[in-house]
Amino acid sequence: MNKDDFLYPRGRYYGQVKPENLVFNANLQEFAQKISYICNLETGGKLPPEEAYEQIKDLWKELKRTKKQLRIGEHPFQDDEGQGE
């Protein structure tokens, strides 16, 4: 087993299959894993609360930037042809 596969397991995606959705889902799963590690390190006393907060804040900004770049959620009620559902 690959070390990255072990440390950052990926779940299956069940949403609307579009390239941008798949990329965002992968980014979201990675975000969740990293948040979990940071929280566990802080809870275990290995990371100061302020440092944990800053790391989480940076990860959140990165996730928001990716969402914006991928244009996720800009037109939630339109299909691929631009028609309303």
N, C-alpha and C positions, 0 to 999 in steps of 0.2 A: 504494500500500500504506500502511496506517495505521502510524504510528510504534510504537504499542503491539503491534500484530500482528508487527512486525519484531523488536522487542526481546524480546517474550514470546510466542514461538510456542506454540501449543497442539497437542498430539497428540490423536488420536482415542481415545475411551474404549471399551474392549472388555468391561468387566465387566458385572455385573448392573445393568440400567438401572433405577435408583431415583433420585428427586431428590437425596436426601442423598449418594448415591454420586457423582453427577455434580458436585455442588458440591465435595465433598471432593477429587475428582480434579483439578478446576480449581485448587483451593488448593494441592494437592500439586505440580502442575506449576509454579505460580508460585513456590512455595518452592524447588524445584530450580533454577529459573532464577536467582533471587536469590542462592542459595548459590554458584552457579557464578560470578556476577559478583564476589561478595565474595572468593572464593578467588583469582580472577584478579587482582583489585586488590591483594590481599595478596602474592601471588607476584611481581607486578610492582613491589613496593615502594611502591605508592601508598596503602596502608592498613597501619597498624601491626598486628602480630599480635593484640594485646590488643583493639583495636577490632574487628577481624574476628571474633574469638571472641565478643565481646559482641553484635555484630549477628546472628551465627548463633544464639546462645543465645536472643535475643529472637524471631527468626523461628521457632525450634523451639517455644518456649512458645506462640506464636500458633497454630501448626499443631496442637499438642496441644489447645489450647482449642477450636478449630474442630471437631476430631474428637469431643471430648466433647459439644459443643453439638449436633452432628449425630447423636450416639449411634451412631457407626460402630463395629462390632465388639463391641457389647454382647452380642449373641446370634448368634454366627457360624454356628450349626448349625440355625437356625430359618428357615423361609420366611416369606412375608408373612402367612400365616394363623396363625403361631405354632407350627406343627408341626415336629417334628424331621425331619431329612433321613435 
